[in-house]
Amino acid sequence: MSSLALLVIYISVGAVLGIALGQLKYKGVGLGIGGVLFSGILVGHIANHYFGFELHVPGGVTSEASILHFLQEFGLMLFVYAIGIQVGPSFFAALRGNGLKLISLAVSIIVLGCCIALALFYCGIVTPDAMVGMYSGAITNTPALSAASLMVTDIGTALQGLGKDPIALGLDVTKVPKAYAVAYPFGVCSILITMILIRSLFKVSVDGEGQAYHDSKNAGRDAPIVSNVQVENSEYIGKTINDIPCVKEGTVICSRIKRDGVLSVPSKDLVLQKGDLLHLVGGSKFVSKASIALGTETKDVLTTHGSTISVRHLIITNNNVMGRTLSDLDLEGHYNLVVSRVFRSGVQFMPTPDLKLALGDELNVVGTVDNIKKAGKVVGNSSATMNHVPMMPIFIGLFVGMLLGSIPIPIPGVPSPMKLGVIGGTLIAAILLARFGDTWTGNKMHWRLPTAALSAFKEIGITLFLTIVGINAGANGFWEELTQGLGLHWMAWATLISIIPLLIVGFVGYKLLKVNYLVLSGVLAGSYTDPPALAYANNMYKDAEASSIGYATVYPFVMFLRILSPQIMLIIVSSTF
């Protein structure tokens, strides 16, 4: 059997076993995709001891090691690119409102963890390779592991050029994944322990925190509601739809009118008559204001059944429409359609004339079936387009990421210039392209990926990466390091790196800054970009929105800083070489 075939078998067996291991849960908590790392270690150990699988030989590495290295890095590139595309649109928006406070808490966790790791090095307890490996494992962040490994390799190469032995200076790249693997489980456990301690010490009522979150959310957000109103006020009889309070301002939309038993779509210049039934859509306070002014709210349902009127969703997929505003599109003037709501990324909001349309926007329209079909041809309304994976933007994004990651940034006194690396470069490129790419290309190229494609990229990429990291660690003496070397010491120090920042920031966030407990739990999970911890937080309350919001708010910033932090730590300690 060829060496390539054997590698495929090793990777496949490791992935299958790891996915199965990750699905095992205890009280809703499991390793998740992290199980692939440990199955990879087992496969690598068995392959090395019983089948003669070698990655390192005197004087260099084997061809199998080179293949695995490429697959490992390419898998992680796919993973990070998908993350960047996913979070890009919300990356900058997260700075607004309460997001800045949550991001500050997550950044504090990162800074404290780095300080503890550096303190262990300067106290002579750990070497630089073990330091960044433990740190990456303690924060359960896989891209950080890759960034750390690349930086160790780069600095080691630079030191060799100066006639120094990098391994003697504590820059053995094979130790990085070993330290990561032994620290990883404690990173997951530390988040759960912190959540439990805060809940117990402060006697937190999860139901109370959930209700408080929803009360706070609804107080600051006026989500669209519907109301049916009968016109009775003589002040508005004889006036047009556009004269209704809040309609002219665009905060309320009249999408249907029933007159003499006939349902139709009203134009803004339609003259109101006594007894008209209007279907109003808008924020609750604006709809209430309009209802009081017009007459009385009625329980009559203005159903479209049995009428010529229909309510449909039109999806924006036409390149010529993207980037234009609703007023430019003028569906009301051209097709006698009323746009009552807009859905974007699962969030509904009121349509405004200056709203710029983007790929995937769903317009809730009211009108005749024939007119809706005509409008559908204009906006695209193609589900096939939404499911199509644009290959050219993907490879352009990877190309741009490679260029960004390869730019050397000289640091005075440091033997090797700092680089974002393939991972950091790819992440930044994906975030920028997802947010600004459509504008830069004049809406001729779109960077959005279908949900299924995003999921596939992330799952395949991270599975490849973790499996191969585990195989490398297992084949290079992980078990020996754990039982006979420094593995147990790494476990102990990794626990400190992991749990101390979480406890400090968790207590400050809940007690002093008064952050909602469920939101804070999401922030703690997001600060370690840890899906198993997020799953635990989501299971605490019937509605997972609060924890998910906290996680999603800090995730893009944390992912970026986690990739950079090991590199920064190595730059700091390299001044001692």
C-alpha positions as CSV (number, residue, x, y, z in Angstrom):
1,M,0.0,0.0,0.0
2,S,1.3,3.4,-0.9
3,S,2.3,6.0,1.7
4,L,-0.4,8.3,0.5
5,A,-3.1,5.6,1.0
6,L,-1.8,5.0,4.5
7,L,-2.0,8.7,5.4
8,V,-5.6,8.8,4.1
9,I,-6.4,5.8,6.3
10,Y,-4.8,7.3,9.4
11,I,-6.6,10.6,8.9
12,S,-9.9,8.9,8.2
13,V,-9.7,6.6,11.2
14,G,-8.7,9.4,13.5
15,A,-11.5,11.6,12.2
16,V,-14.2,8.9,12.6
17,L,-13.1,7.9,16.1
18,G,-12.8,11.6,17.1
19,I,-16.2,12.6,15.8
20,A,-17.7,9.7,17.7
21,L,-15.8,10.6,20.8
22,G,-16.9,14.2,20.6
23,Q,-20.6,13.2,20.5
24,L,-20.4,11.5,23.9
25,K,-21.8,13.9,26.5
26,Y,-22.1,14.0,30.3
27,K,-24.9,16.3,31.5
28,G,-24.9,18.1,28.1
29,V,-21.1,18.6,28.0
30,G,-18.8,16.9,25.7
31,L,-15.5,17.4,23.8
32,G,-17.2,18.2,20.6
33,I,-14.7,18.6,17.8
34,G,-11.9,18.5,20.4
35,G,-12.4,14.7,20.5
36,V,-10.7,14.5,17.1
37,L,-7.4,15.7,18.6
38,F,-7.3,12.8,21.1
39,S,-8.3,10.2,18.6
40,G,-5.5,11.5,16.3
41,I,-3.0,11.1,19.2
42,L,-4.1,7.5,19.6
43,V,-3.9,6.8,15.9
44,G,-0.5,8.4,15.6
45,H,0.9,6.5,18.7
46,I,-0.3,3.1,17.3
47,A,0.9,3.9,13.8
48,N,4.4,4.8,15.1
49,H,4.8,1.9,17.6
50,Y,3.2,-0.9,15.6
51,F,3.5,0.1,11.9
52,G,6.7,2.0,11.8
53,F,5.2,5.3,10.9
54,E,7.9,8.0,11.1
55,L,7.6,11.7,10.6
56,H,11.0,12.9,11.8
57,V,14.3,11.3,10.7
58,P,17.9,12.5,11.3
59,G,18.5,15.5,9.2
60,G,14.9,16.4,8.4
61,V,11.4,15.1,8.0
62,T,9.8,12.4,5.8
63,S,7.7,13.0,2.7
64,E,4.7,11.9,4.8
65,A,5.3,14.7,7.3
66,S,5.4,17.2,4.5
67,I,2.1,16.0,3.1
68,L,0.5,16.1,6.5
69,H,1.8,19.6,7.2
70,F,0.3,20.9,4.0
71,L,-3.1,19.2,4.7
72,Q,-3.0,20.5,8.3
73,E,-2.4,24.1,7.3
74,F,-4.8,24.0,4.3
75,G,-7.6,22.6,6.6
76,L,-7.1,25.4,9.1
77,M,-7.1,28.0,6.3
78,L,-10.5,26.8,5.2
79,F,-11.8,26.9,8.8
80,V,-10.5,30.4,9.4
81,Y,-11.7,31.7,6.1
82,A,-15.2,30.4,6.7
83,I,-15.2,32.1,10.2
84,G,-14.1,35.4,8.7
85,I,-16.8,35.3,6.1
86,Q,-19.4,34.5,8.7
87,V,-18.5,37.1,11.3
88,G,-17.2,39.8,8.9
89,P,-20.6,41.7,8.5
90,S,-21.0,41.9,12.3
91,F,-17.4,42.5,13.2
92,F,-17.5,46.3,13.2
93,A,-21.1,46.5,14.4
94,A,-20.1,44.7,17.6
95,L,-18.3,47.8,18.7
96,R,-21.6,49.7,19.2
97,G,-23.7,49.7,22.3
98,N,-23.1,47.1,25.0
99,G,-20.7,45.1,22.8
100,L,-17.8,47.3,23.8
101,K,-18.2,46.3,27.4
102,L,-18.4,42.6,26.6
103,I,-15.4,42.8,24.2
104,S,-13.4,44.6,27.0
105,L,-14.1,41.7,29.4
106,A,-12.9,39.2,26.8
107,V,-9.8,41.2,26.0
108,S,-9.1,41.3,29.8
109,I,-9.2,37.5,29.9
110,I,-6.7,37.3,27.0
111,V,-4.3,39.8,28.6
112,L,-4.4,38.0,32.0
113,G,-3.8,34.6,30.4
114,C,-0.8,36.0,28.5
115,C,0.6,37.6,31.7
116,I,0.4,34.3,33.6
117,A,2.1,32.3,30.8
118,L,4.9,34.9,30.5
119,A,5.3,34.8,34.3
120,L,5.8,31.0,34.2
121,F,8.5,31.5,31.6
122,Y,10.4,34.3,33.4
123,C,10.3,32.2,36.6
124,G,12.1,29.4,34.8
125,I,9.2,27.0,35.1
126,V,8.5,26.4,31.4
127,T,10.3,26.8,28.1
128,P,8.9,29.0,25.3
129,D,7.6,26.1,23.3
130,A,5.7,24.6,26.2
131,M,4.5,28.1,27.2
132,V,2.7,28.8,23.9
133,G,1.5,25.2,23.6
134,M,0.0,25.3,27.1
135,Y,-1.5,28.7,26.5
136,S,-3.1,27.6,23.2
137,G,-4.5,24.5,24.9
138,A,-5.6,26.3,28.0
139,I,-7.7,28.7,25.9
140,T,-9.0,25.8,23.7
141,N,-8.0,27.8,20.6
142,T,-6.8,25.8,17.6
143,P,-5.8,28.7,15.4
144,A,-3.6,30.0,18.2
145,L,-1.8,26.6,18.2
146,S,-1.1,26.9,14.5
147,A,0.2,30.5,14.9
148,A,2.4,29.5,17.8
149,S,3.9,26.5,15.9
150,L,4.7,28.7,12.9
151,M,6.3,31.4,15.0
152,V,8.4,28.9,16.9
153,T,9.6,27.5,13.5
154,D,10.3,31.0,12.1
155,I,12.3,32.1,15.2
156,G,14.1,28.8,15.3
157,T,15.2,29.1,11.7
158,A,16.4,32.7,12.4
159,L,18.4,31.5,15.4
160,Q,20.0,28.7,13.3
161,G,21.2,31.3,10.9
162,L,22.9,33.0,13.8
163,G,24.6,29.8,14.8
164,K,22.4,29.1,17.8
165,D,20.6,25.8,18.7
166,P,16.8,26.6,18.9
167,I,16.0,23.4,20.7
168,A,18.5,24.2,23.4
169,L,16.8,27.6,23.8
170,G,13.4,25.9,24.3
171,L,12.1,26.2,20.7
172,D,11.2,22.6,19.8
173,V,8.2,22.8,17.5
174,T,7.3,19.2,18.3
175,K,6.6,20.1,22.0
176,V,4.0,22.7,21.1
177,P,1.1,20.3,20.1
178,K,2.0,18.0,23.0
179,A,1.6,20.8,25.5
180,Y,-1.6,21.9,23.7
181,A,-3.1,18.4,24.0
182,V,-2.5,18.0,27.7
183,A,-3.8,21.5,28.5
184,Y,-6.9,21.3,26.3
185,P,-9.3,19.4,28.6
186,F,-8.6,21.8,31.5
187,G,-9.5,24.7,29.3
188,V,-13.0,23.3,28.7
189,C,-13.4,22.4,32.4
190,S,-12.2,25.8,33.6
191,I,-15.0,27.6,31.8
192,L,-17.7,25.3,33.2
193,I,-16.2,25.6,36.7
194,T,-16.3,29.4,36.5
195,M,-19.9,29.4,35.4
196,I,-20.9,27.1,38.2
197,L,-19.0,29.0,40.9
198,I,-20.5,32.4,39.9
199,R,-23.9,30.8,39.9
200,S,-23.4,29.2,43.3
201,L,-21.6,32.0,45.1
202,F,-24.0,34.7,44.0
203,K,-27.1,32.5,44.2
204,V,-28.0,33.4,40.6
205,S,-31.5,32.7,39.4
206,V,-31.1,31.5,35.8
207,D,-34.8,32.0,35.1
208,G,-34.6,35.5,36.6
209,E,-31.6,36.4,34.5
210,G,-33.3,35.1,31.4
211,Q,-36.4,37.2,32.0
212,A,-34.2,40.3,32.8
213,Y,-32.4,39.8,29.5
214,H,-35.6,39.7,27.5
215,D,-37.1,42.7,29.4
216,S,-33.9,44.7,28.7
217,K,-33.9,43.6,25.0
218,N,-37.5,44.6,24.4
219,A,-37.1,47.9,26.2
220,G,-34.4,48.9,23.7
221,R,-35.9,47.4,20.6
222,D,-39.2,48.1,19.0
223,A,-39.6,45.0,16.8
224,P,-42.2,45.1,14.0
225,I,-45.7,44.2,15.0
226,V,-49.0,44.1,13.0
227,S,-52.4,45.6,13.9
228,N,-55.7,45.9,12.1
229,V,-57.4,49.2,12.5
230,Q,-60.8,50.5,11.5
231,V,-60.9,54.1,10.3
232,E,-63.5,56.1,12.4
233,N,-61.8,59.4,13.1
234,S,-63.4,62.1,10.9
235,E,-60.1,64.0,10.9
236,Y,-58.6,61.4,8.6
237,I,-61.6,60.6,6.5
238,G,-60.9,62.1,3.1
239,K,-57.2,62.2,3.7
240,T,-54.6,59.9,2.0
241,I,-52.7,56.9,3.5
242,N,-49.6,59.1,3.5
243,D,-51.3,61.5,5.9
244,I,-51.6,58.9,8.6
245,P,-49.2,59.6,11.5
246,C,-45.9,57.7,11.2
247,V,-46.7,56.5,7.7
248,K,-45.1,59.5,6.0
249,E,-42.0,59.1,8.2
250,G,-41.7,55.4,7.2
251,T,-42.1,54.0,10.8
252,V,-45.4,52.4,9.9
253,I,-46.5,50.7,6.7
254,C,-50.0,50.1,5.5
255,S,-49.7,46.8,3.6
256,R,-53.4,46.0,3.1
257,I,-56.8,47.7,3.0
258,K,-60.3,46.1,3.1
259,R,-63.1,48.2,1.7
260,D,-66.6,47.0,1.1
261,G,-65.4,43.4,1.7
262,V,-62.7,43.6,-0.9
263,L,-59.0,43.3,0.0
264,S,-56.4,45.3,-1.9
265,V,-53.0,46.8,-1.8
266,P,-53.2,50.5,-1.0
267,S,-51.1,53.2,-2.6
268,K,-49.9,56.0,-0.4
269,D,-52.2,58.5,-2.2
270,L,-55.3,56.4,-1.6
271,V,-58.1,58.5,0.0
272,L,-59.4,57.0,3.2
273,Q,-63.1,56.4,3.8
274,K,-65.1,55.7,7.0
275,G,-65.1,52.0,7.9
276,D,-61.9,51.1,6.0
277,L,-59.9,48.3,7.6
278,L,-56.2,48.9,7.5
279,H,-53.4,46.4,8.1
280,L,-50.5,48.3,9.8
281,V,-47.0,47.1,10.3
282,G,-44.3,48.8,12.4
283,G,-42.8,49.3,15.8
284,S,-45.3,48.9,18.7
285,K,-45.3,52.5,19.8
286,F,-45.7,53.8,16.3
287,V,-48.4,51.4,15.4
288,S,-50.2,52.3,18.6
289,K,-50.0,56.0,17.8
290,A,-51.4,55.4,14.3
291,S,-54.2,53.2,15.6
292,I,-55.3,55.7,18.2
293,A,-55.3,58.5,15.6
294,L,-57.4,56.6,13.1
295,G,-60.0,54.9,15.1
296,T,-60.1,51.6,16.9
297,E,-58.1,48.4,16.7
298,T,-60.2,45.5,15.5
299,K,-59.8,41.8,15.8
300,D,-60.9,41.3,12.3
301,V,-58.3,39.3,10.3
302,L,-57.4,40.8,6.9
303,T,-56.6,37.4,5.5
304,T,-55.5,37.0,1.9
305,H,-57.3,33.7,1.5
306,G,-60.0,33.9,-1.1
307,S,-58.7,37.2,-2.5
308,T,-56.4,38.3,-5.3
309,I,-53.8,39.5,-2.8
310,S,-50.9,37.3,-1.7
311,V,-48.0,37.7,0.7
312,R,-44.7,36.3,-0.4
313,H,-41.0,36.5,0.3
314,L,-38.7,37.7,-2.5
315,I,-35.0,37.0,-2.2
316,I,-32.4,39.5,-3.5
317,T,-30.1,37.5,-5.8
318,N,-29.8,39.8,-8.9
319,N,-26.4,41.5,-9.1
320,N,-28.0,44.6,-10.7
321,V,-30.2,45.1,-7.7
322,M,-27.6,44.7,-4.9
323,G,-26.4,47.9,-3.5
324,R,-29.5,49.8,-4.7
325,T,-32.0,51.2,-2.2
326,L,-35.6,50.3,-1.8
327,S,-36.6,53.7,-3.2
328,D,-34.5,53.1,-6.2
329,L,-36.2,49.7,-6.7
330,D,-39.7,51.3,-6.2
331,L,-41.7,48.1,-6.1
332,E,-44.8,50.1,-5.1
333,G,-44.7,52.4,-8.2
334,H,-43.8,49.7,-10.7
335,Y,-45.7,46.7,-9.5
336,N,-48.1,48.0,-6.9
337,L,-46.4,46.0,-4.2
338,V,-45.9,47.0,-0.6
339,V,-42.7,45.9,1.2
340,S,-43.8,45.4,4.8
341,R,-40.7,43.8,6.3
342,V,-37.1,42.9,5.5
343,F,-35.3,39.9,6.8
344,R,-31.5,39.8,6.8
345,S,-29.5,37.0,8.5
346,G,-32.6,35.9,10.4
347,V,-33.3,39.4,11.8
348,Q,-36.5,41.3,10.7
349,F,-36.7,45.1,10.6
350,M,-38.7,47.8,9.0
351,P,-38.0,48.7,5.4
352,T,-36.8,52.3,4.9
353,P,-36.4,54.1,1.5
354,D,-32.7,54.4,2.0
355,L,-32.1,50.8,2.9
356,K,-29.4,49.3,0.7
357,L,-30.2,45.8,-0.5
358,A,-27.7,43.0,-0.1
359,L,-27.4,39.4,-1.4
360,G,-29.8,37.2,0.5
361,D,-32.1,39.9,1.8
362,E,-35.7,38.7,2.0
363,L,-38.5,41.2,1.2
364,N,-41.9,40.5,2.6
365,V,-44.2,41.8,-0.1
366,V,-47.9,42.2,-0.4
367,G,-49.7,42.3,-3.8
368,T,-51.2,40.3,-6.6
369,V,-49.6,37.0,-7.6
370,D,-48.8,38.3,-11.1
371,N,-47.1,41.4,-9.9
372,I,-45.1,39.5,-7.3
373,K,-43.9,37.2,-10.1
374,K,-42.9,40.2,-12.2
375,A,-41.0,41.7,-9.3
376,G,-39.4,38.4,-8.5
377,K,-37.8,38.4,-12.0
378,V,-36.3,41.8,-11.3
379,V,-34.8,41.1,-7.8
380,G,-33.7,37.5,-8.8
381,N,-35.6,35.4,-6.2
382,S,-33.4,32.4,-7.1
383,S,-32.9,29.7,-4.5
384,A,-30.4,28.1,-6.7
385,T,-28.3,31.3,-6.5
386,M,-28.4,31.2,-2.8
387,N,-27.2,27.6,-2.7
388,H,-24.5,28.2,-5.2
389,V,-20.9,28.2,-3.8
390,P,-18.9,31.0,-5.5
391,M,-15.5,29.4,-6.1
392,M,-13.6,32.4,-7.5
393,P,-14.1,34.6,-4.5
394,I,-13.0,31.8,-2.2
395,F,-9.6,31.4,-3.9
396,I,-9.2,35.1,-4.3
397,G,-9.8,35.4,-0.6
398,L,-7.2,32.7,0.2
399,F,-4.7,34.4,-2.2
400,V,-5.2,37.8,-0.5
401,G,-4.9,36.1,2.9
402,M,-1.6,34.5,1.9
403,L,-0.2,37.9,0.8
404,L,-1.3,39.6,4.1
405,G,0.1,36.8,6.2
406,S,3.5,36.8,4.4
407,I,4.2,40.5,5.0
408,P,7.2,40.7,7.4
409,I,6.9,43.2,10.2
410,P,10.4,43.9,11.6
411,I,10.6,44.2,15.4
412,P,13.8,45.8,16.7
413,G,15.9,43.3,18.8
414,V,13.8,40.3,17.6
415,P,15.7,37.7,15.5
416,S,12.6,37.0,13.3
417,P,10.1,39.6,12.0
418,M,6.6,39.2,13.1
419,K,4.1,37.9,10.5
420,L,0.3,37.4,10.7
421,G,1.0,34.0,9.1
422,V,-1.3,32.1,6.9
423,I,-4.0,32.0,9.5
424,G,-4.0,35.6,10.7
425,G,-3.7,36.8,7.1
426,T,-6.6,34.6,6.0
427,L,-8.8,35.7,8.9
428,I,-8.2,39.4,8.3
429,A,-8.8,39.1,4.5
430,A,-12.0,37.1,5.0
431,I,-13.4,39.7,7.5
432,L,-12.6,42.7,5.3
433,L,-13.9,41.0,2.1
434,A,-17.1,39.9,3.9
435,R,-17.8,43.4,5.1
436,F,-16.5,45.6,2.2
437,G,-15.9,43.1,-0.7
438,D,-19.2,43.7,-2.4
439,T,-18.6,47.5,-2.4
440,W,-15.0,47.2,-3.6
441,T,-16.1,45.0,-6.6
442,G,-19.1,47.2,-7.4
443,N,-21.4,44.3,-6.5
444,K,-20.0,42.3,-9.4
445,M,-18.6,39.7,-7.0
446,H,-20.1,38.5,-3.8
447,W,-18.3,36.9,-0.9
448,R,-21.2,35.4,1.0
449,L,-21.2,31.7,1.4
450,P,-24.4,29.6,1.7
451,T,-25.0,28.3,5.3
452,A,-24.3,24.7,4.2
453,A,-21.0,25.6,2.5
454,L,-19.9,27.6,5.6
455,S,-20.6,24.6,7.8
456,A,-18.8,22.2,5.5
457,F,-15.7,24.4,5.2
458,K,-15.5,24.8,9.0
459,E,-16.1,21.2,9.8
460,I,-13.8,19.7,7.2
461,G,-11.1,22.3,7.9
462,I,-11.0,21.9,11.6
463,T,-11.3,18.1,11.5
464,L,-8.4,17.9,9.1
465,F,-6.3,20.2,11.3
466,L,-7.0,18.6,14.6
467,T,-6.7,15.0,13.4
468,I,-3.3,15.7,11.9
469,V,-2.1,17.7,14.9
470,G,-3.1,14.7,17.0
471,I,-1.3,12.2,14.7
472,N,1.8,14.3,14.8
473,A,1.8,14.5,18.5
474,G,1.1,10.8,18.9
475,A,3.8,9.8,16.5
476,N,6.3,12.1,18.2
477,G,6.2,10.7,21.7
478,F,3.1,12.3,23.3
479,W,2.5,9.3,25.6
480,E,6.1,9.3,26.7
481,E,6.0,13.0,27.4
482,L,2.8,12.6,29.4
483,T,4.0,9.6,31.6
484,Q,7.7,10.1,31.8
485,G,8.3,13.8,30.9
486,L,6.8,17.1,31.8
487,G,3.2,16.4,30.8
488,L,1.8,16.4,34.3
489,H,3.5,19.6,35.1
490,W,2.1,21.2,32.0
491,M,-1.4,20.1,33.1
492,A,-1.0,21.9,36.4
493,W,0.4,25.2,35.0
494,A,-2.2,25.1,32.2
495,T,-5.0,25.0,34.8
496,L,-3.7,28.3,36.2
497,I,-3.4,29.9,32.8
498,S,-7.0,28.9,32.1
499,I,-9.0,29.4,35.2
500,I,-7.5,32.4,37.0
501,P,-8.4,34.9,34.2
502,L,-11.9,33.5,33.9
503,L,-12.6,33.7,37.7
504,I,-11.3,37.3,37.9
505,V,-13.2,38.6,34.9
506,G,-16.3,36.5,35.6
507,F,-16.6,37.9,39.2
508,V,-15.9,41.5,38.1
509,G,-18.3,41.3,35.1
510,Y,-21.2,39.9,37.1
511,K,-20.8,41.7,40.5
512,L,-19.3,45.1,39.5
513,L,-20.3,45.6,35.9
514,K,-23.7,44.0,36.4
515,V,-23.5,42.0,33.2
516,N,-26.4,39.5,32.8
517,Y,-25.3,36.1,33.9
518,L,-26.4,34.3,30.7
519,V,-24.8,36.9,28.5
520,L,-21.6,36.7,30.7
521,S,-21.6,32.9,30.3
522,G,-21.6,33.4,26.5
523,V,-18.7,35.9,26.8
524,L,-16.7,33.4,28.9
525,A,-17.2,30.7,26.3
526,G,-16.5,33.1,23.5
527,S,-13.3,34.3,25.1
528,Y,-12.0,30.8,24.6
529,T,-13.9,30.3,21.3
530,D,-15.2,27.1,22.9
531,P,-18.3,25.5,21.4
532,P,-18.7,22.8,24.1
533,A,-18.8,25.6,26.8
534,L,-21.3,27.5,24.7
535,A,-23.5,24.4,24.5
536,Y,-23.5,24.1,28.3
537,A,-24.4,27.8,28.6
538,N,-27.2,27.5,26.1
539,N,-28.7,24.5,28.0
540,M,-29.0,26.5,31.2
541,Y,-32.1,28.4,30.0
542,K,-34.9,27.5,27.6
543,D,-33.9,30.4,25.3
544,A,-30.3,30.3,24.1
545,E,-30.3,33.8,22.7
546,A,-28.6,35.6,25.6
547,S,-25.6,33.3,25.8
548,S,-25.3,33.1,22.0
549,I,-25.3,36.9,21.7
550,G,-22.5,37.2,24.3
551,Y,-20.5,34.5,22.4
552,A,-21.1,36.0,19.0
553,T,-20.2,39.6,20.1
554,V,-16.7,38.7,21.3
555,Y,-15.9,35.8,19.0
556,P,-14.4,37.7,16.0
557,F,-12.3,40.0,18.2
558,V,-11.1,37.1,20.4
559,M,-10.3,34.9,17.4
560,F,-8.2,37.7,16.0
561,L,-6.4,38.4,19.3
562,R,-5.9,34.7,20.1
563,I,-4.0,34.2,16.8
564,L,-1.8,37.2,17.5
565,S,-1.2,36.6,21.2
566,P,1.2,33.6,21.0
567,Q,3.2,35.4,18.4
568,I,3.5,38.5,20.6
569,M,4.5,36.4,23.6
570,L,7.3,34.7,21.6
571,I,8.5,38.1,20.4
572,I,8.7,39.2,24.0
573,V,10.6,36.2,25.2
574,S,12.9,36.2,22.1
575,S,14.7,39.2,23.5
576,T,16.2,36.8,26.1
577,F,18.0,34.6,23.4
